[in-house]
Amino acid sequence: MVFICTGSLTTAFALSLYVICVTMLWMLKQYLKYMFFLSSGLFVGIILRFGVHLPQDLNDITLTCAMNSSPTTILVNVSGRFYEYSLKGEVRDSKGHDVPNVTFDPEVFFNILLPPIIFHAGYSLKRRHFFRNLGSILSYAFVGTVTSCFVTGLVMYGCVVFLKVIGQLGGDFFFTDCLFFGAIVSATDPVTVLAIFNELKVDVDLYALLFGESVLNDAVAIVLSSSIVAYQPEGDNRHTFDGSALLKSLGVFLGVFSGSFAMGAATGVMTALVTKFTKLRDFPLLETALFFLMSWSTFLLAEACGFTGVVAVLFCGITQAHYTYNNLSAESKSRSKQLFELLDFLAENFIFSYMGLTLFSFQHHVFNPLFVIGAFLAIFLGRAANIYPLSFLLNLGRKNKIASNFQHVMMFSGLRGAMTFALSIRDTATYARQMMFSTTLLIVFFTVWVCGGGTTPMLSLMHIRVGVDTDQDNSVSSTHVTAPDGMTQKSTKHESAWPFRLWYTFDHNYLKPFLTHSGPPLTSTLPACCGPIARCLTSSQAYEMPMACPPPPPARLGSLCSEAPVWFSPQMILQTP
């Protein structure tokens, strides 16, 4: 009872300080809040580690049991009554400071706190600028993250070999551990930088590239780390190179990622259909509740099917924003945005605060100065191998080139944050994982404080445009084309590659009319033979949209609602909500 009460008081004390931190944010700039929460977490950790001394139970009875392995549960017979105890972990110093009362299960971070953050990232995506740079974003997120992982892993393996030679390594550290470290530190989380970008209204393409990469590479890093864990060569030596095991890991990566993507997109499509073909919009509270539950169930379904729930939630958020959002009532649109914005705010700031607390509450830190220096060098080289070679290759095919000053800012903005912390704290059972976790904490602190704090001077040094109005930027960078019916269309210079333009056309003419109330009616885009199906799948609201037309009979060729609409351009899609 003493420990329960003391733990509750300690948690209440930490929560009170957290409330004070939240109430003080009005005094700070928005982009300073992450550095502030890190600092406050360090302050709380110092107080709890050195200022709060928990009483020791004087009635402890130590019994010795001869066992070679640790049991997961123990049944204890006390006066004829059996009590079950579960294993929490090794206690190295039974008389030391009792700080586990203020620690949390790592799975809480991964399964409870991360999903709202990831979903909000997808749901709040500025789709017009995201899809305009989709090819480059996918290249940075997939090819770049994998490249960064292997470059970081190879550099760290060289560092580990050097530490073994000079006798500075206190345990096993294999090549797979180095690759795992490369995977978790490849997850960028430039929340501080993006907050500054948003406040200063930095060039929209730079913002889209950095934000899009950070959103997708979190998903890639999660699946990549799990694939590396699944790498198990056959034979006695489990840490040698094996081609078949490598192909198996690659298959796991592709299977888990594609399965998670399909699960998230399917749930989003299902929610869009439910909100389109029902009268839930007449009951905004029920509509918002269903929207939240369907989004949350994506995570649970993906985990139950053996996929990655966080990845599924990300693509569910993107799908919900692109389709379901158009079907919601005005009240539900506002509620859903505010709800997930609140959950994201609380979860993200709690994680940043807990990072500082963990620096003092974690009992198995392994700090190796040479390993830390090697880690900083490795992530620098990994980030450089991600940005510069890919930018060079992308510029060969881009009309709007990624300027060198953009590349330097993207290189500088590769902060590590909540995702890196959650992946590293999930498993700290071995010496290698404990060293990774301790080093990861230092990397997060350094990048948030130094890189985050130096973003504004970096923007000035690189002569990046600020104060850019989004609508004005789009109008300046576009040309006007007159359609045959006299309508003026905008054709922006940021034309995407032809596969994406085909997707935009298909999405606008068929998917959006099928899943939402927006877009041209299916009666004007499907062939005449599909008229009954088109009328059944097209809602009455679709005919009331500004760019829509009444149902058949078909209009003459060249009119606004002909079977091959001439008023449509892919850029119009990107400007619709």
N, C-alpha and C positions, 0 to 999 in steps of 0.2 A: 504493500500500500504506500509505503514511503516513496518508493521509486516511481510509482504511478502518479502520485500527487506532484512530486518534484518534476517529473517529465512534463506534466500538464502545465505547471507554473512556468517552466522554462520555455515551452512552446508558446504560451500566452505572452511571455515577455518578448519573444522574437516577433510574434504577430503584432504586438503593440508598436514595436519599433518599425515594422513594415507599414503599419497604418500611418505613423508619423512621416515616414518617407513619402508615402503617396500624397499626403496633404501638403507636403513641402514642394511638390513638383511645380506648383504654380509660380514659384519663385525662379524656376530655372527655364532655360530654353528646352524645347521638346527634345532636341537631339542630345542633350546632356543627361537625360534621365538614365541611360544605361550605365554610363560611368558613375553616376550618383548611386545607383542601386548596387553596383559592384563594390563601391566604397562603403556603403552602409552595411552590406553583407560582411565585409572584412571587419567592420566595427563590431557587429553583433558577434561574429566568431571570436574575436579577441575577448569580449566580455564573457561569453559563455565558456571559453576555454580557460581563462585565467582569473575571471572574477567571480564565477559561480562555482562553489564547492559543494558537491552533493554528499550527503551523509552516507557513511558506509554501514551496511547491515552487520551488526555485531553477532548475530546468531547464525552466521554462515557455518555450514557443516560440509567439510570436504571429504568425499569418498573416492577411493581409487578403484577404477574398473579396468581390467586388463583387456583392452581391445586394440586391434591394429588399425582400424578405420573409424571414422566419426559416424555415428548413427544419425539418421535424419530426425527420428523421434525417439523419445525415451519414456517408458511407463514406470512411474515410481509408486511403490506401495507404501502409503503412510497410514498406519493404524487401520488397515483393512480397506482403505479407500485409494483407488488408483487415480493418478494424475498424469496427464500426457504433456510432455515438453517437446518443443521443436527446436532444431538446431538453427542458430542465428549466425554462427561463425566462431573463429578462433579468438580467444581472449589472451593477448600476449602479456598483459600486465594486469593481474587481478586486483592490484591495489592502486591502480592509476585512476586518472580522472574519468568519471563516467559520462562521456560525451555521446554515446549512442542514443541517449534519450532525445537528442535534437537532430538525429539523422532520419532519413526517409528511405524506403525501399526504392532502389533504382528503377524498378519497373513502373513505379508511380509516375516518374518523369516521362518514360517512354510511352506509356499507355494512357495516361490521364492528361498530362500537361502539354505534350507535344501535338496531339491531334488538333486542338483548337488553334494553335499557332499555324500549323501547316494548312488547315482548311481556310483560315482567314487569308493566308497568303494567296491561295488560289481564287478565293471568292472576291478579293479586292483587287484582282489583277486588272490593270489598264489594258484591256484587250486590243484596242486599236493599235497602240504602239508595240505591244507584245507580238501580235501577229505580223506586224509590218517588218519586224526583225526576227521572225521565227526561225529561219534557217541558221542565222548566226547564233542565236540563243541555244538552239539544240546542239550545235557544234561545240560551243563552250561547255554546255552542261554534260554532254555524254563523252565526246572524244577528249575534251579538255580535262574533265574530272578523272577519267581513266588514266590519261597521260600523267596528270599531277600525282595520282596515287602511286604509279609505278616509279616515277622519278624520285618521289619522296621516299618510297620503300627501298629503292636501291641505295640512295645516299645514306639512309639510316642503317642499312645492312653493313655498309662500309664503316660507319661509325661504331657499330656493335662489334665488328671484327677487330677494330683498333682497340676498343675497350677490353676485349678478351686478351689481346696480346700484352697489354700493359697491366693486366690484372685488376682492372677497375670495375668488373662486372660481377655482381654478387649472386647471379642465378642464370637460368636458361633464358636465352633470347634467340629465337629462330627467325628464319627468313620470312615465314608466314606471319610472325608477329610484326615484323617491319612493314610488310604489305598492309596488314590490318591497321597499323598506325597511319600509314599513308592514306588509307581510305577514310578514316575518321577525321583527319585534319584537312582533307580535301573539301569538306563541307563548309562552304563560306556562308556567313550570316552577317552581312554588312548593314545591320539595322541602324547603327549610328550614322553611317555614311548616307544611307538612303533618307534618313530623317533630315539631314542637312541639305541633301539634294532637293527634297520636297519643299523645304522652307525657302531656299535660295532660288527655286525654280530653274534648276540646271537644265541644260539641253535634254530634250525629251528622249532622244535616241540613246544617249549615254545612260540615262536613268533606266530605260527599258532593257538595255543590254545587261546592266549590272543586276537589276531586280530579277529579270527573267532567268539569268544564270543562277542566282542564289536560290530561287524557288525550286528549279528543276534539279540542281546538283545536290540538294539535300536528299531528294528521292534516290538519285543515283548512288550517293555515298552510303545510304542505308542498305540498299540491295547489294552493292559492291562489297561492303564489309561482311554481310551474311554469306556471300558467295566465297569469300576468302576463308571464312570459318569452315565452310563446307569442303574446302580443299583437303582431302585426306588420301595421300598416296598409299597404295597397297604395299604390304611387307612390314618388316620390323621397324624400319626408320620412317616415321610419319612426317618428316620434315625435309625430305629430299624432293628434287624436281621430278615430276611424273607427268608425261604428256596427257595420258588418259584422265588423270585427276584434274588437270588444267581444263581439258575440254568439258569435264563434268561440271566444274565450277562455272565455266562460261554458260553451259546449259542452264544451270541453276539461276544465274544472273538474268538471262533472257526470259526464262520461264516465270520467275517470280515477278520481274518487272512488268512483263506483258500481262500476266494474270492480274496483278494489282491494278494496272491501268484499265483493263477490261472491267474489273469489278467496280472501280470507282465511276467509270463512265456509264456503266449499266445502271447503277443506282441513281445517278443524276438524270439519266433519260427516263427512268421509271418515275421519279419524282416529277419531272416535267409533264409526263403524260397524265399523272394523277391530278396535278394542279390545272391542267388544261381542260380535261373532260369531266371535271366535277365542279360543283358549286361551292368549293371550299373558300373561294375568295369572298363570299358573303359572310364568312366567319373568320375574321383576321387572326384571332387568337388561336383557333384550331389550326389554321393554315400555317402559322409560324411554328406551332408545336410539331406538326407533321414534318415540316421542313427541317427542323432541328433533329428530330428523331431519325428521319431517313438518312440525314448526313452522318449522324453518329453511328448508325447501324452499319454504314459502309466499313468503318474500322473493324467492328466486331465480326462481320461476315468475312472480311479478308483474312483476319487472323485465324478464324475457324477453318478456313479453306487452305491454310498453310501459306498464304501470301503475306505481304507486308502492309499492315493496316495504314501506316502513315502515308505510304505512297498512294494507296487507294483513296485516302481522304483528300490528298492534294488534287488528284484528277477529278474527284467528285466535286470539289469546290469550283474548279474551272468550268466543269459542265453545268453545275447549278447556276453559276454566274452568267453563262452564255445562253442558256435555254430557260431554266426554271424561273429565273429572276423576272423574265418578261411576262410570266403568267401570274405573278403575285399581285395582290392588291397593293395600293399605295401604302397602307398602314403596315402590311407585312413586309414590304420592301424596306421600310425604315426600321422596323423592329429587328429583322434578321441581320441587317448591317450593324446595328447598334449592339445586338446580342453578341455576335462573334467578335466585334471590335473590343467589347468589354472582356470577353473570355481570353482573347489574345493578349490584351494589356495585362491582366492579372497573372496569366500563366508565364508570360515572357519575363515580366519583372520579378516574379517569384523565383524563377530559375536563375536570373542574374544575381539576385540577392543570395540565393543558396550557394552559388559558386563561391562567393566570398566566405560564407560560413563554412563550407567544406574544407577550405584551406587549413582551418584549425580543428575541425571536428573529425576529419578522416584520420583513422588511427594507423594506417599502413602506408604512409607516404614514402616514396623512394625518390629522392632528389639526387641526381648525378649531374654535376656542372658540365662535364664534357658531353653528356647525352643531350642536355638542354641546348647547348650551343649548336650541336649537330642538328637538332630538330629545327631550330630557327633557320639554319642554313638550308636544310632540306625543303622546308615549306616555301622559302624564297625561290629556290631553284624550280620547285614544282609549279609554283604560280607563274613563273616566267616561262616555263615550257608550255604552260596552258595558254597564256595570252598571246605572246608575240608570234610564234610559228602559225597558230591558227588564224590570227588576224591577217597575217601575210597571205595565207591561202584563201581566206574569205574575200579579201580585197580583190583577188583576181577575178571574182565573179560578181561582186557588188557594184551597183551603179553609185550608191552613196557610200564612199569608202569610210572605213573606220580609221580616223586620223591617229597619228602617233601620240598626240596629247591625250586622246581618249584611252589609248592602250596603256599609257603610263598611269592614268587615274584608275583604271580597272585593276592594274597590277597592284597599286597602292591600297586599293579598297578591299582586298581579300581578307576581311576580318573573319575570325572564328568566334562562334557564339554558342547558342543554346543546343543546336544539333550536335556539334562536336562534343560538348560536355555530356549530353545524354548518351551518346554512343560510347564514350570512354568510361562513364561511371557504371554502365550496365554490367560489366564483368571486370572485377578487380581481384580475382582469386589467385592469380599467379604473380610471380615477381615481375615478369615482363609487363603485364597489364597494369600493375600498380605503378611502375615507372612511367608508363604511357599516361596514366591518369594524372599523376603529379605534374608531368611536363605539359600536358594539355591545359591544365589550369593556368600555368604561367603564360602559355601562348595566348589564351583567351584574354587574360588581364592585359598583356602587353599590346595586343592588336586593338583592343577596345580603347585603351587609354591613349596609346601613342598614335596609331593610325586613325582612330576615330577623332581624336583631338586635333590631329594635323590635317584634316580634310580640307578645311577652309583655306589655309595657306597653300595647300597643294593645288586647289582649284585656281587660285590667283596665279601661282607660279606657272601652271600649264595653260593659262589664258582660256579657260573654259567659259563659255557663255552662261551667264546667270540672268535671272529676271526674265526668262523666256515665257511668254504666254503661249499656252498649248495651241489654242485656236488660231492665234496670229501666226505661229510657226508653221502650222499646216497650210494656211492660206498663202504664205510667202513661198513655201516650197512646192507649190502646186501650179499646174497649168489648167486652163479651162478649155473644154472641148464641147462643141455644139452638136447635139444629136440630131438625127433627121427630123424629129418632131419639134425641134426648136428648143428643147430643154437644154440647159447648161449643166454639164457634168464636170466634176473635179477629178483630175488625174494627177495624183501626187507623184513626185519624182522617186519616192521610196517604193517603187513597184517591187513586189516580191517575185520570186522565181515562178516559172510557169506551173509547177506542181501545186504550189500554194494558191495560185490564182484559180486553178481548176477546183481546188477544195473550197475556196471562198464562193465560187459560183454554185457549186453543188449544195453547199451549206445554205446559202441564201435562197435558192430556188426550191429546195426540196426539204432539207432537214428542219430549218427554222419554221417554215409553214406547217410542217407535220407536228413538231414538238411544242410550238408556241403560238401565240395569237399575232405575232408580228411577221413581217415579210410579205411578199406577194402571195395571194391565195393559190392553193394548189390547183384550183380550176383554171388558172391562167398559165401555169408552168407545166402541168402534166399533159400528155396527149389527150385528144378528144375522146378516145376510146376508154380512158380511165375516168371519165366524168363522174359517174356515180360514186366511185371510191374517193375521188377528190372532194366532192361535195360533202361526203360523210366525214372526212378527216379534217376539213377546214372549218374552223369555228366562225361563228357569226361576227366576233370581234375583228377577225382578220379583214373583213370588208370595210371596217370603220377606220382602219389605219390610214395615216396620211398618204402613203405611197401605194395604197391598194386600190383595187377597182371592183366594181360590182361583178357578180357571177355571170356566166355565159348568158346570152349568146356571145360568141367570140367577136372581138372587134376587128376592124380591117387591118391589114398588114401595115406595120409601121406605127400603129397607135400604141398607147401606153400599156395596154393589156393584151397584146398579141401573144401568140404562143412562143415567140422568141423576143422577149421584151428588150427594147433598145435603150430604155432609160436606165438600165441597171449597169453599175460598174462595181468591181470588187472593193473600191475605196469606200463606197457607200456603206458596205457591210461594216467596215472598220469604224465608221462613225456612228453606227447604231448602238444603243445600250445593250 
